[in-house]
């Protein structure tokens, strides 16, 4: 079996005015209300309904680019159209 790898660049996003949340997602607590979270694939808190994977609380993966796409992004500050569905810049 031959294993092939290809490099990718992850673009992370977070809001500028992020404050430390009352809970930590990695400690299984809601970052909005601090409520306990169980292992789940849900993306909302069962107590306050806050979105758990939000750039309001932490860094999230915004885009995954090839090295060539990343070079274009560096020069234009625009994500390729296939990734930029909201017309936002990272």
Order of alpha helices (4+ residues) and beta strands (2+ residues): beta-beta-alpha
